[in-house]
Amino acid sequence: MNREGEQLLRRRVYGADRDDPAPGPLPHPVYAEPVAARWTPLLLDITGWRAGEVDGGVALSTGLVRWPGGRALYDPGPGERRSAGPGVSCRFFHSGDTP
């Protein structure tokens, strides 16, 4: 396995239980990489998402936003390239917070 693959396998997937003995990515799913200080070490499993769903972005539940119980909003960057996967196929950029 190359160095990039080893680094990918050390990362956690959003929603994985903190006590999970293997919270990292699996070898075949497709992931989006949230790009922001809050979520940089996490990956989001987007296996099976259609292109329109990916284009719509995502609102991730977190305690790290301005409002208790709020969500962090992430959208794909304009012109952002995507690969078919497996592995990280795209990046989502932080676009704001919502209650």
C-alpha angles and dihedrals in degrees: 000000000000125000094260091053091050091051091049092053092054093060125094125237118234109258096023114135111256089228093052107123089217107033093154131100123290120235099252111034123098118243139194118213114222107218113211137089092263099056107019095117093050133080127207117222107229097167109151096013115140120231091256091054092051091046089054092062125214143268110219121201111236144148089225098085133090094262127056108251091011132141134238113228121221129183133180112261118252109270091005110163120235131201125205093242156192096189126020107350101172146357129242117208124212108255101173146297132275132195 
